């Protein structure tokens, strides 16, 4: 029997064990999660417009095909943790063998979205098919938040920590079952997903090689729902940055923010870049004004230490609370903006080599 076939059988056996263990815990976990949702505060970082609502109704009437963007598998998965059950989706490009080890990009959707919405909007799977990496889309539950927002702000109650543990569990499960190079994992998110991605990167810096936050709130500005609303408006109190542990630096950060965002104030992007620069001892370089074709212009600032980029801040002029350069006719997506997906992959690719 070939090595690849033996490995495939081992992974399949491991998957069956995970699913059997998960099935027995779903009922109890769902009940516990529902009780927490009933007593906890919920927050929605974006209110869908009438256009978004029409788009969702049309999608329900005629479901979109799986966002595979060509040959590849759109795989459903399930993980358990102390915060309950969470589903995820994984995109695996065709042709990746069981004996390979490829990078993994974790994508955290925003409020009002699910894994499929986010994949359709960002088109990250198209890049993955071309560049040969896997894409993991953890999915928030409506029981945990009615608007499917990741509870990045609930650090006092411990819900943020529990959801972070579930995301890491999904990364570990995918790493066990599929040919992932666990030393080459990066994470990105939009809105509430951006807040969770950044929080995860600071709480577990050894797990990720790079992080990107699009239209999100910097870590440490909120520990409850009421504080989160103030932070989103730009009123959060900046946290005191602890001295950097030279042995565990934060992974490099890419921040993308629209200047016309009325949901998450642009001050949050500057605060995130400031945090990363302070933690790394980095200083800002001269701003660069860029424009590609007829897309929205942007201002880019790098924060460097000894020639290495600790953070990059991209402010896109005219962009509201939407994925820049996202697919047309998708909620929370602006096709007129510069391609955020391409920017994020270029930033990640340098750190995943």
For each residue, the residues with C-beta under 8 A, 3 or more apart:
1: 5 6
2: 5 6
3: 6 7 99
4: 7 8 97 98 99
5: 1 2 8 9
6: 1 2 3 9 10
7: 3 4 10 11 98 99
8: 4 5 11 12 98
9: 5 6 12 13
10: 6 7 13 14
11: 7 8 14 15 98 176 177 178
12: 8 9 15 16
13: 9 10 16 17
14: 10 11 17 18 176 177
15: 11 12 18 19 177
16: 12 13 19 20
17: 13 14 20 21
18: 14 15 21 22 173 176 177
19: 15 16 22 23 78
20: 16 17 23 24
21: 17 18 24 25 80
22: 18 19 25 26 78 79 80 85
23: 19 20 26
24: 20 21
25: 21 22 28 29 80 85
26: 22 23 29 30 80 85
27: 30 31
28: 25 31 32
29: 25 26 32 33 80 84 85
30: 26 27 33 34 84 85 143
31: 27 28 34 35
32: 28 29 35 36 84
33: 29 30 36 37 83 84 85 141 143 144
34: 30 31 37 38 143
35: 31 32 38 39
36: 32 33 39 40 84 144 159
37: 33 34 40 42 143 144 145 146
38: 34 35
39: 35 36
40: 36 37 151 154 157 159
41: 154 224 225 226
42: 37 145 146 147 149 225
43: 145 147 149 151 153 192 225 228 229
44: 47 111 112 146 147 149
45: 110 111 149 191 192 232 263 264 321
46: 110 111 112 191 263 321 332
47: 44
48: 52 53 56 112 331
49: 52 53
50: 53 54
51: 54 55 331
52: 48 49 55 56 112 331 332
53: 48 49 50 56 57
54: 50 51 57 58
55: 51 52 58 59 329 330 331
56: 48 52 53 59 60 331
57: 53 54 60 61
58: 54 55 61 62
59: 55 56 62 63 64
60: 56 57 63
61: 57 58
62: 58 59
63: 59 60
64: 59 67 116 120
65: 68
66: 74 116
67: 64 74 91 116 119 120 123 125
68: 65 71 72 73 74 91 125 129
69: 72 123 125 126 129
70: 93 94 126 129
71: 68 93 94 95 129
72: 68 69 91 92 93 94 125 128 129
73: 68 90 91 92 94
74: 66 67 68 89 90 91
75: 89 90 91 92
76: 87 88 89
77: 87 88 89 90 170 173 174
78: 19 22 85 86 87 88
79: 22 85 86 88 166 169 170 173
80: 21 22 25 26 29 84 85 86 166 169
81: 84 86 162 165 166 169
82: 162 165
83: 33 86 144 159 162 163 165 166
84: 29 30 32 33 36 80 81 141 143 144 166
85: 22 25 26 29 30 33 78 79 80 141
86: 78 79 80 81 83 138 139 140 141 163 166 167 170
87: 76 77 78 115 139 141
88: 76 77 78 79 115 136 137 138 139 170 174
89: 74 75 76 77 115 116 119 136 137 139
90: 73 74 75 77 134 135 136 137 174 178
91: 67 68 72 73 74 75 119 124 125 128 134 135 137
92: 72 73 75 96 134 178
93: 70 71 72 96 128 129 132 133 134
94: 70 71 72 73 129
95: 71 132
96: 92 93 100 102 132 134 179
97: 4 100 179
98: 4 7 8 11 179
99: 3 4 7 179
100: 96 97 179
101: 179 180 181 184
102: 96 132 133 134 179 180 181 184
103: 133 134 180 181 184 185 186 348 352
104: 133 134 135 136 171 174 175 180 181 182 184 185 186
105: 124 128 133 134 135 136 185 186 187 188 345 348
106: 135 136 138 167 171 185 186 187 188 197 208
107: 118 119 122 124 135 136 137 187 188 189 193
108: 138 150 167 187 188 189 190 192 193 194 196 197
109: 113 114 115 117 118 137 139 140 148 189 190 193
110: 45 46 113 118 149 189 190 191 192 193 194 215 332
111: 44 45 46 145 147 148 149 191 192
112: 44 46 48 52 147 148 331 332
113: 109 110 117 118 121 148 190 331 332
114: 109 117 118 139 140 148
115: 87 88 89 109 118 119 137 138 139
116: 64 66 67 89 119 120
117: 109 113 114 120 121 330 331
118: 107 109 110 113 114 115 121 122 137 190 193
119: 67 89 91 107 115 116 122 123 124 125 135 137
120: 64 67 116 117 123 327 330
121: 113 117 118 323 326 327 330 331 332 333
122: 107 118 119 190 323 326 327 340 341
123: 67 69 119 120 126 127 326 327 341
124: 91 105 107 119 127 128 135 341 344 345
125: 67 68 69 72 91 119 128 129 135
126: 69 70 123 129 130
127: 123 124 130 131 341 342 345
128: 72 91 93 105 124 125 131 132 133 134 135
129: 68 69 70 71 72 93 94 125 126 132
130: 126 127
131: 127 128 345 349
132: 93 95 96 102 128 129
133: 93 102 103 104 105 128 352
134: 90 91 92 93 96 102 103 104 105 128 174 178 180
135: 90 91 104 105 106 107 119 124 125 128
136: 88 89 90 104 105 106 107 170 171 174
137: 88 89 90 91 107 109 115 118 119
138: 86 88 106 108 115 166 167 170
139: 86 87 88 89 109 114 115 148
140: 86 109 114 144 145 148 149 150 163
141: 33 84 85 86 87 144 145 148
142: 145 146 148
143: 30 33 34 37 84
144: 33 36 37 83 84 140 141 151 159 163
145: 37 42 43 111 140 141 142 148 149 150 151
146: 37 42 44 142
147: 42 43 44 111 112
148: 109 111 112 113 114 139 140 141 142 145
149: 42 43 44 45 110 111 140 145 191 192
150: 108 140 145 163 189 192 193 195 196
151: 40 43 144 145 154 159 160 163 192 196
152: 160 163 192 195 196 199 216 217 222 228
153: 43 160 195 217 222 223 224 225 227 228 231
154: 40 41 151 157 158 159 160 223 224 225
155: 158 160 161 199 222 223
156: 223 224
157: 40 154 160 224
158: 154 155 161 162
159: 36 40 83 144 151 154 162 163
160: 151 152 153 154 155 157 163 164 196 199
161: 155 158 164 165 203
162: 81 82 83 158 159 165 166
163: 83 86 140 144 150 151 152 159 160 166 167 196
164: 160 161 167 168 196 199 200 203 204
165: 81 82 83 161 162 168 169
166: 79 80 81 83 84 86 138 162 163 169 170
167: 86 106 108 138 163 164 170 171 196 200
168: 164 165 171 172 200 204 207
169: 79 80 81 165 166 172 173
170: 77 79 86 88 136 138 166 167 173 174
171: 104 106 136 167 168 174 175 185 207
172: 168 169 175 176
173: 18 77 79 169 170 176 177
174: 77 88 90 104 134 136 170 171 177 178 180
175: 104 171 172 178 180 182
176: 11 14 18 172 173
177: 11 14 15 18 173 174
178: 11 90 92 134 174 175
179: 96 97 98 99 100 101 102
180: 101 102 103 104 134 174 175 185
181: 101 102 103 104 184 185
182: 104 175 185
183: 209
184: 101 102 103 104 181 209 352
185: 103 104 105 106 171 180 181 182 207 208 209
186: 103 104 105 106 208 209 210 211 212 251 348 351 352
187: 105 106 107 108 197 200 201 208 210 211 212
188: 105 106 107 108 193 194 197 211 212 213 214 344 348
189: 107 108 109 110 150 192 193 194 195 196 197 198 212 213 214 216
190: 108 109 110 113 118 122 193 194 214 215 216 323 332
191: 45 46 110 111 149 194 195 214 215 216 263 264 321 332
192: 43 45 108 110 111 149 150 151 152 189 195 196 216
193: 107 108 109 110 118 150 188 189 190 196 197 216
194: 108 110 188 189 190 191 197 198 212 213 214 215 216 217
195: 150 152 153 189 191 192 198 199 213 216 217 218 219
196: 108 150 151 152 160 163 164 167 189 192 193 199 200
197: 106 108 187 188 189 193 194 200 201 211 212 213 216
198: 189 194 195 201 202 211 213 216 218 219 253 272
199: 152 155 160 164 195 196 202 203 219
200: 164 167 168 187 196 197 203 204 207 208 211
201: 187 197 198 204 205 208 211 250 251 253
202: 198 199 205 219 220 250
203: 161 164 199 200
204: 164 168 200 201 207 208
205: 201 202 208 248 249 250 251
206: 248
207: 168 171 185 200 204
208: 106 185 186 187 200 201 204 205 211 251
209: 183 184 185 186 251 348 351 352
210: 186 187 251 252 253 254 347 348 351 352
211: 186 187 188 197 198 200 201 208 251 252 253 254
212: 186 187 188 189 194 197 253 254 255 256 344 347 348
213: 188 189 194 195 197 198 216 253 254 255 256 269 272
214: 188 189 190 191 194 256 257 323 324 340 344
215: 110 190 191 194 256 257 258 261 263 264 321 322
216: 152 189 190 191 192 193 194 195 197 198 213 264 268 272
217: 152 153 194 195 221 222 228 231 232 236 264 268
218: 195 198 221 236 268 269 271 272 275
219: 195 198 199 202 239 272 275
220: 202 238 239 275
221: 217 218 227 231 236 237 238 239 268 271
222: 152 153 155 217 227 228 230 231 236
223: 153 154 155 156 227
224: 41 153 154 156 157 227 228
225: 41 42 43 153 154 228 229
226: 41 229 230
227: 153 221 222 223 224 230 231 236
228: 43 152 153 217 222 224 225 231 232
229: 43 225 226 232 233
230: 222 226 227 233 235 236
231: 153 217 221 222 227 228 234 235 236 268
232: 45 217 228 229 263 264 265 268
233: 229 230 265
234: 231 265 266 267 268
235: 230 231
236: 217 218 221 222 227 230 231 268 271
237: 221
238: 220 221 271 274
239: 219 220 221 275
240:
241: 275 278 279
242:
243:
244: 249 250 279 280 281
245: 248 249
246: 249
247:
248: 205 206 245
249: 205 244 245 246 279 280
250: 201 202 205 244 253 276 279 280 310
251: 186 201 205 208 209 210 211 351
252: 210 211 276 308 309 310 311 312 347 351
253: 198 201 210 211 212 213 250 272 273 276 310 311 312
254: 210 211 212 213 311 312 314 343 344 347
255: 212 213 269 272 273 311 312 313 314
256: 212 213 214 215 269 314 316 324 340 343 344
257: 214 215 261 264 266 268 269 313 314 315 316 319
258: 215 261 266 315 316 318 319 320 321 322 324 334 337
259: 266 315 316 317 318 319
260: 317 318 319 320
261: 215 257 258 264 265 266 319 320 321
262: 320 321
263: 45 46 191 215 232 321
264: 45 191 215 216 217 232 257 261 268 321
265: 232 233 234 261 268
266: 234 257 258 259 261 269 270 315
267: 234 270 271
268: 216 217 218 221 231 232 234 236 257 264 265 271 272
269: 213 218 255 256 257 266 272 273 313 315
270: 266 267 273 274 313
271: 218 221 236 238 267 268 274 275
272: 198 213 216 218 219 253 255 268 269 275 276 311 313
273: 253 255 269 270 276 277 301 303 311 312 313
274: 238 270 271 277 278
275: 218 219 220 239 241 271 272 278 279
276: 250 252 253 272 273 279 280 282 303 310 311
277: 273 274 280 281 282 283 284 303 310 311
278: 241 274 275 281
279: 241 244 249 250 275 276 310
280: 244 249 250 276 277 303 305 310 311
281: 244 277 278 305
282: 276 277 303 304 305 309 310 311
283: 277 303 304 305
284: 277 301 302 303
285: 301 302 303 304
286: 301
287: 299 300 301
288: 299 300 301
289: 297 298 299
290: 297 298 299 300 338
291: 295 296 297 298
292: 295 338 339
293:
294: 336
295: 291 292 325 336 337 338 339
296: 291 316 317 318 319 324 334 336 337 338
297: 289 290 291 316 317 318
298: 289 290 291 314 315 316 317 338
299: 287 288 289 290 314 315 317
300: 287 288 290 312 313 314 315
301: 273 284 285 286 287 288 312 313
302: 284 285 309 311 312
303: 273 276 277 280 282 283 284 285 309 310 311 312 313
304: 282 283 285 307 308 309 310
305: 280 281 282 283 308 310
306:
307: 304
308: 252 304 305
309: 252 282 302 303 304 312
310: 250 252 253 276 277 279 280 282 303 304 305
311: 252 253 254 255 272 273 276 277 280 282 302 303
312: 252 253 254 255 273 300 301 302 303 309 347
313: 255 257 269 270 272 273 300 301 303
314: 254 255 256 257 298 299 300 343
315: 257 258 259 266 269 298 299 300
316: 256 257 258 259 296 297 298 319 324 337 338
317: 259 260 296 297 298 299
318: 258 259 260 296 297 336 337
319: 257 258 259 260 261 296 316 322 324 334 337
320: 258 260 261 262 334
321: 45 46 191 215 258 261 262 263 264 332
322: 215 258 319 326 332 333 334 337
323: 121 122 190 214 326 332 333 334 337 340 341
324: 214 256 258 296 316 319 334 337 338 339 340
325: 295 334 335 337 338 339 340 341 342
326: 121 122 123 322 323 330 332 333 334 335 337 340 341
327: 120 121 122 123 330 333 335
328: 333 335
329: 55 333
330: 55 117 120 121 326 327 333
331: 48 51 52 55 56 112 113 117 121
332: 46 52 110 112 113 121 190 191 321 322 323 326
333: 121 322 323 326 327 328 329 330
334: 258 296 319 320 322 323 324 325 326 337
335: 325 326 327 328
336: 294 295 296 318
337: 258 295 296 316 318 319 322 323 324 325 326 334 340
338: 290 292 295 296 298 316 324 325 343
339: 292 295 324 325 342 343
340: 122 214 256 323 324 325 326 337 343 344
341: 122 123 124 127 323 325 326 344 345
342: 127 325 339 345 346
343: 254 256 314 338 339 340 346 347
344: 124 188 212 214 254 256 340 341 347 348
345: 105 124 127 131 341 342 348 349
346: 342 343 349 350
347: 210 212 252 254 312 343 344 350 351
348: 103 105 186 188 209 210 212 344 345 351 352
349: 131 345 346 352 353
350: 346 347 353
351: 186 209 210 251 252 347 348
352: 103 133 184 186 209 210 348 349
353: 349 350
